[in-house]
């Protein structure tokens, strides 16, 4: 056995892990980054980046199909699966090459192999032991399934769906959360007959109810069908199809079933509990500063209970590196982390939903305002409907912002600043939003809540 000593050893090279490694190296620490696959993790190679590349291709397909509505003569002749793959993989390869170069430039030692946590703290990879003054656990997540539902054949996870070499005719998607509605949007733009099965009463059920209903209306208009409030019972497959049966007896037959019921923490069999780390349903238990129960062992990303978002993991990785260095970084709570679902239309939010705000402050202490994007010039130009909803404490700060519409994900940072800085609508109303932009819709909502609506009655 060979021992190697570092200031920091990071187990997992996804968003949280490589962010911790980069920031620690920037702060002058020696760093070993252990990853069994490729640095960049799920987000870069099998999640955020490839799916958003496909969503852009889907947008191009929709724009080509509808080109005549803006006076452009164009025709959609079809979708080339191999061309899609080349485009997607080209984007991923470019981002991966850039990340590899950055890691190398920072002097980070990348160790390829499966790591296992040991007391000390240290991480074992084969016959080598990488001992750190501190260790950061950032092993990410995996696609969940349901009891009795075996993945394989015509039953896919999102990772398998990315690798399909065909455009199917019919797809059933189990789960109406972020992953499910994004793939539904992609496939529908490519001409696929899509049905979503969601056991809860609404699509994107973690969003404000107004956002859920707005997305549902948009999906109906696009021809995406969905079943809500009825649980999945079973799936059977043949060489040519898969049949999904719900608990009420309803059946759907399709070419593929995409299982999109969430992601679980990748912590099993990695020596965590044996080394003193406490797990709860597979998630790593930490204090608010991301320290685990084991001395000098920290955690970041999807294995920490809360929002499973790449940018949350990235922020937590930076946070841990700075906390270890004694910089006392500011903690960003989950409620202030923006969420974006990149479907057509997009759904974006930050802060409390109206229901959450009422539960926290009381029904008489909360007010909200909805601005319809039909009144926004830029939204009309790009052909999107949707809403801006702002929730505030009565005579108090903005508590939450909820957006639905194409490209509204680009607006969520302004909303995050308003929520994070506890701004009052009256504080924001004097600021000028450029015309014509979709950001004007946010400005209109803040103006209305400040008691001086410009266009609203």
C-alpha positions in Angstrom: 0.0 0.0 0.0 1.2 3.5 -0.9 0.1 6.5 1.1 -0.2 10.0 -0.4 -0.7 13.1 1.7 -2.8 16.2 0.7 -4.4 19.2 2.4 -7.7 18.2 0.8 -9.0 15.0 -0.7 -12.2 15.2 -2.6 -14.2 12.0 -3.3 -16.4 12.7 -6.4 -15.6 14.9 -9.4 -19.1 16.3 -10.1 -20.3 19.9 -9.7 -19.7 19.9 -5.9 -16.5 18.0 -5.9 -14.6 19.8 -8.7 -15.8 23.2 -7.3 -14.4 22.3 -3.9 -11.1 21.2 -5.5 -10.8 24.3 -7.7 -11.5 26.7 -4.9 -9.2 24.9 -2.5 -6.3 24.9 -5.0 -6.9 28.6 -5.6 -6.5 29.1 -1.9 -3.1 27.4 -2.0 -4.1 23.9 -0.8 -2.8 20.7 -2.2 -5.7 18.7 -3.6 -6.4 15.2 -4.8 -9.7 14.7 -6.7 -10.9 11.1 -6.9 -13.4 10.2 -9.6 -14.3 6.8 -11.0 -15.6 8.1 -14.3 -14.9 11.6 -15.8 -14.5 14.9 -14.0 -17.7 16.9 -14.4 -20.0 14.2 -13.2 -23.6 13.6 -14.1 -24.4 17.3 -14.9 -21.7 17.6 -17.6 -21.8 14.1 -19.1 -25.3 12.7 -18.5 -27.6 15.5 -17.1 -27.7 19.2 -17.3 -25.5 19.9 -20.4 -26.6 17.2 -22.8 -30.3 17.6 -22.0 -30.1 21.3 -22.4 -28.4 20.8 -25.7 -31.3 18.6 -26.8 -33.8 21.2 -25.5 -32.1 23.8 -27.8 -32.3 21.4 -30.7 -36.0 21.0 -29.9 -36.4 24.8 -29.9 -34.8 24.9 -33.3 -37.2 22.3 -34.5 -40.2 24.2 -33.2 -39.0 27.5 -34.7 -38.4 25.8 -38.1 -41.9 24.3 -38.0 -43.4 27.6 -37.2 -41.2 29.8 -39.4 -44.0 30.8 -41.7 -45.8 32.6 -38.9 -43.0 35.2 -38.9 -42.7 35.4 -42.7 -39.7 33.0 -43.1 -39.9 30.2 -45.7 -38.5 27.1 -44.0 -39.5 23.5 -43.7 -38.8 20.9 -41.1 -37.9 17.7 -43.0 -37.3 15.6 -40.0 -34.9 14.9 -37.1 -31.6 13.2 -37.5 -30.8 11.1 -34.3 -27.1 10.8 -35.2 -26.9 14.5 -35.9 -28.4 15.2 -32.6 -25.9 12.9 -30.9 -23.0 14.6 -32.7 -24.2 18.0 -31.7 -24.8 17.0 -28.0 -21.5 15.1 -27.7 -19.6 18.0 -29.3 -21.0 20.4 -26.7 -20.1 18.1 -23.8 -16.6 17.4 -25.2 -15.8 21.1 -25.5 -16.9 21.8 -21.9 -15.1 18.7 -20.6 -11.8 19.7 -22.3 -12.1 23.2 -20.8 -12.7 21.7 -17.3 -9.8 19.3 -17.6 -7.5 22.2 -18.6 -8.6 24.2 -15.6 -8.1 21.4 -13.2 -4.6 20.7 -14.6 -3.7 24.4 -14.5 -4.6 24.6 -10.8 -2.2 21.7 -10.0 -5.0 19.4 -8.8 -4.1 15.7 -8.9 -6.9 13.7 -10.5 -7.1 10.0 -9.4 -9.2 7.8 -11.6 -10.8 4.9 -9.7 -13.5 4.0 -7.2 -12.7 5.5 -3.8 -13.8 4.3 -0.4 -13.7 6.5 2.7 -11.6 5.4 5.7 -10.9 6.8 9.1 -8.1 9.3 9.4 -9.7 10.8 7.3 -8.5 9.2 4.0 -9.8 7.7 0.8 -8.6 4.3 -0.5 -8.4 3.7 -4.2 -7.2 0.2 -4.9 -3.8 -0.2 -3.1 -3.3 3.5 -2.7 -4.4 5.6 0.3 -5.0 9.3 -0.1 -4.9 10.9 3.3 -6.1 14.4 3.7 -6.1 17.0 6.5 -9.7 17.3 5.4 -11.9 15.1 3.1 -14.9 16.3 1.1 -17.6 13.8 0.1 -19.3 14.6 -3.2 -20.3 11.3 -4.7 -23.5 12.6 -6.3 -26.7 10.8 -7.2 -28.3 8.1 -9.3 -31.6 7.7 -11.1 -34.2 6.1 -8.9 -36.8 3.5 -9.9 -39.9 2.1 -8.1 -40.2 -1.2 -6.2 -40.7 -4.0 -8.7 -39.9 -1.8 -11.7 -36.8 -3.1 -13.3 -34.8 -0.9 -15.6 -33.8 -2.4 -18.9 -35.1 -3.1 -22.4 -37.8 -0.6 -23.2 -37.8 0.8 -19.6 -35.3 3.6 -19.5 -33.8 6.2 -17.1 -32.8 9.6 -18.3 -29.2 8.4 -18.9 -30.5 5.7 -21.3 -32.9 8.1 -23.0 -30.0 10.3 -23.9 -28.3 7.4 -25.7 -31.3 6.4 -27.9 -30.4 6.1 -31.5 -34.0 6.7 -32.7 -36.8 9.1 -32.4 -39.7 6.9 -31.0 -43.3 7.3 -32.0 -44.8 7.0 -28.5 -43.4 7.5 -25.0 -44.8 7.3 -21.5 -42.9 9.2 -18.9 -43.3 8.1 -15.2 -42.9 11.3 -13.2 -44.0 14.9 -13.8 -41.1 16.6 -12.1 -38.2 18.5 -13.7 -36.6 15.6 -15.6 -40.0 14.2 -16.8 -41.3 17.5 -18.2 -38.0 18.4 -19.8 -37.9 15.1 -21.7 -41.6 15.4 -22.5 -40.9 18.8 -24.0 -37.9 17.5 -26.1 -39.8 14.5 -27.5 -42.9 16.5 -28.3 -40.9 19.0 -30.3 -39.5 16.1 -32.2 -43.0 14.9 -33.1 -43.3 12.1 -30.4 -46.7 11.2 -28.9 -46.0 11.8 -25.2 -47.9 10.9 -22.0 -46.8 11.9 -18.5 -47.9 9.9 -15.5 -47.7 11.8 -12.2 -49.0 10.4 -8.9 -49.4 13.8 -7.4 -52.1 16.3 -8.4 -50.0 18.6 -10.6 -47.0 18.7 -12.9 -43.8 20.1 -11.4 -45.5 19.6 -8.0 -42.7 21.4 -6.1 -43.5 24.7 -7.8 -46.2 27.3 -6.9 -49.6 26.0 -7.9 -50.0 28.9 -10.3 -46.8 27.8 -12.2 -48.0 24.2 -12.3 -51.4 25.1 -13.7 -49.8 27.4 -16.3 -47.4 24.7 -17.4 -50.3 22.2 -17.6 -52.3 24.5 -19.9 -49.3 25.1 -22.1 -48.6 21.3 -22.4 -52.2 20.6 -23.3 -51.9 23.2 -26.0 -48.8 21.5 -27.3 -50.6 18.1 -27.4 -48.7 16.6 -24.4 -51.1 14.4 -22.4 -50.8 13.6 -18.8 -52.5 11.6 -16.0 -52.5 13.3 -12.6 -53.3 11.9 -9.1 -53.3 8.2 -10.0 -50.4 6.0 -8.9 -48.4 3.7 -11.2 -49.2 0.0 -10.7 -47.0 -2.0 -13.1 -45.2 -2.2 -16.5 -44.9 -5.1 -18.9 -42.8 -5.1 -22.0 -42.3 -7.1 -25.2 -39.8 -6.8 -27.9 -41.8 -4.1 -29.6 -43.5 -2.1 -26.8 -44.2 -1.5 -23.1 -47.5 -1.2 -21.4 -48.0 0.9 -18.3 -50.9 0.1 -16.0 -52.1 2.6 -13.3 -53.9 1.7 -10.1 -57.2 2.6 -11.5 -56.8 0.2 -14.4 -55.9 2.8 -17.1 -53.3 1.4 -19.5 -50.9 3.2 -21.9 -48.8 1.4 -24.5 -45.7 3.0 -26.0 -42.4 2.3 -27.6 -40.5 3.3 -24.3 -41.2 4.1 -20.7 -39.0 6.7 -19.2 -38.7 6.4 -15.4 -38.2 9.9 -14.0 -39.2 9.6 -10.3 -36.2 11.5 -8.9 -32.6 10.8 -7.9 -31.1 9.1 -4.9 -27.9 9.8 -3.0 -24.9 7.7 -4.2 -23.5 6.7 -0.8 -24.0 2.9 -0.5 -20.8 0.8 -0.2 -18.4 3.7 0.1 -17.4 3.2 3.7 -19.2 6.3 5.0 -20.9 4.8 8.0 -18.0 2.6 8.9 -15.9 5.8 9.1 -18.3 7.6 11.4 -20.5 9.5 8.9 -24.2 9.4 9.7 -26.6 8.6 7.0 -30.4 9.2 6.9 -32.2 7.2 4.1 -28.9 7.3 2.2 -28.3 11.0 2.6 -25.3 12.3 4.5 -26.3 14.2 7.7 -24.4 17.4 8.2 -24.6 20.5 10.3 -25.4 23.9 8.7 -21.8 24.4 7.8 -21.7 21.0 5.9 -19.6 19.2 8.5 -20.4 15.5 9.0 -20.2 13.6 12.2 -16.7 12.4 11.3 -13.8 14.7 12.2 -12.5 16.8 9.2 -15.0 15.1 6.8 -17.4 17.4 4.9 -20.1 16.8 2.3 -21.5 18.7 -0.7 -24.0 18.3 -3.5 -26.8 15.7 -4.1 -25.8 13.6 -1.1 -26.7 16.4 1.3 -30.5 16.5 2.0 -32.2 19.3 0.1 -32.5 20.6 -3.5 -30.6 18.3 -6.0 -29.3 21.0 -8.3 -25.9 21.3 -10.0 -25.6 25.0 -9.0 -26.4 24.1 -5.4 -23.6 21.5 -5.4 -21.2 23.9 -7.0 -22.0 26.6 -4.4 -21.6 24.1 -1.6 -18.3 22.9 -2.9 -16.9 26.5 -2.9 -18.5 27.0 0.6 -16.7 24.0 2.1 -13.3 24.9 0.6 -13.6 28.4 2.1 -14.9 27.1 5.4 -11.9 24.8 5.7 -9.7 27.7 4.9 -11.2 29.8 7.7 -12.9 32.4 5.5 -16.3 32.0 7.1 -18.3 32.1 3.9 -22.0 33.2 3.8 -24.5 30.4 3.9 -27.1 30.4 1.2 -30.2 28.6 2.3 -32.1 26.3 -0.1 -35.1 28.7 -0.3 -32.8 31.3 -1.8 -31.4 29.0 -4.5 -33.1 29.5 -7.9 -34.8 26.6 -9.7 -35.3 26.3 -13.4 -37.1 23.7 -15.5 -36.0 24.1 -19.1 -39.1 22.9 -20.8 -41.1 24.8 -23.4 -42.3 26.9 -21.7 -39.7 27.2 -18.9 -40.6 27.3 -15.2 -38.4 29.2 -12.8 -38.7 30.2 -9.2 -36.9 31.3 -6.1 -38.1 31.8 -2.5 -41.5 30.7 -1.0 -44.5 29.7 -3.0 -47.7 31.5 -2.0 -48.9 28.4 0.0 -45.5 28.3 1.8 -45.6 32.0 2.6 -49.1 31.8 4.0 -48.1 28.8 6.1 -45.1 30.7 7.5 -46.7 34.2 7.9 -50.5 33.7 7.9 -53.1 34.3 5.2 -53.6 38.0 6.2 -49.9 38.8 6.1 -49.2 37.8 2.5 -50.1 39.4 -0.8 -49.3 38.3 -4.3 -49.6 39.7 -7.9 -49.6 37.9 -11.2 -48.5 39.6 -14.4 -49.5 37.9 -17.7 -46.7 37.8 -20.3 -49.4 38.6 -22.9 -48.7 42.3 -21.9 -45.0 42.0 -22.5 -43.7 43.1 -25.9 -40.6 40.9 -26.1 -42.7 37.8 -25.0 -45.1 38.6 -27.8 -42.2 38.9 -30.3 -40.8 35.5 -29.4 -44.2 33.9 -29.2 -44.5 32.8 -25.6 -47.2 33.1 -23.1 -46.8 32.7 -19.3 -46.9 34.6 -16.1 -44.8 36.4 -13.5 -46.0 35.9 -10.0 -44.5 37.8 -7.0 -45.3 36.9 -3.4 -44.6 39.5 -0.7 -45.2 40.0 3.0 -47.9 42.7 3.4 -46.0 46.0 3.6 -42.8 43.8 3.8 -40.2 42.2 1.6 -40.5 40.0 -1.5 -40.8 36.4 -0.3 -40.9 34.5 -3.6 -40.9 35.0 -7.4 -42.4 32.4 -9.8 -42.1 32.6 -13.6 -43.5 30.6 -16.5 -42.6 31.3 -20.2 -39.9 30.7 -22.7 -36.5 32.0 -21.6 -37.6 33.1 -18.2 -34.8 31.2 -16.6 -32.6 34.1 -17.7 -34.7 36.4 -15.4 -34.4 34.4 -12.2 -31.1 36.0 -11.0 -32.8 39.4 -10.5 -35.5 37.6 -8.5 -32.9 35.8 -6.4 -31.4 39.2 -5.5 -34.8 40.5 -4.5 -35.5 37.5 -2.3 -32.0 37.1 -0.9 -31.7 40.8 0.0 -35.2 40.9 1.4 -36.0 43.8 -0.9 -39.4 45.5 -0.8 -41.2 46.0 -4.1 -41.0 49.7 -3.3 -37.2 49.4 -3.3 -37.2 47.8 -6.8 -39.9 49.8 -8.5 -37.8 52.9 -9.2 -35.2 50.9 -11.2 -35.5 50.9 -14.9 -35.9 47.7 -17.0 -34.7 48.0 -20.6 -37.4 48.0 -23.3 -38.3 45.7 -24.9 -37.1 42.9 -22.7 -38.9 40.2 -20.7 -37.4 41.7 -17.6 -40.0 44.4 -17.9 -42.5 41.9 -16.8 -40.7 41.6 -13.5 -40.6 45.3 -13.3 -44.3 45.6 -13.9 -45.1 43.1 -11.1 -42.9 45.0 -8.7 -44.6 48.2 -9.7 -48.0 46.7 -9.1 -47.1 45.4 -5.6 -45.6 48.8 -4.8 -49.0 50.3 -5.5 -48.3 52.0 -8.8 -49.1 49.6 -11.6 -48.2 51.0 -15.0 -50.3 48.8 -17.4 -52.3 46.7 -14.9 -55.8 47.8 -13.9 
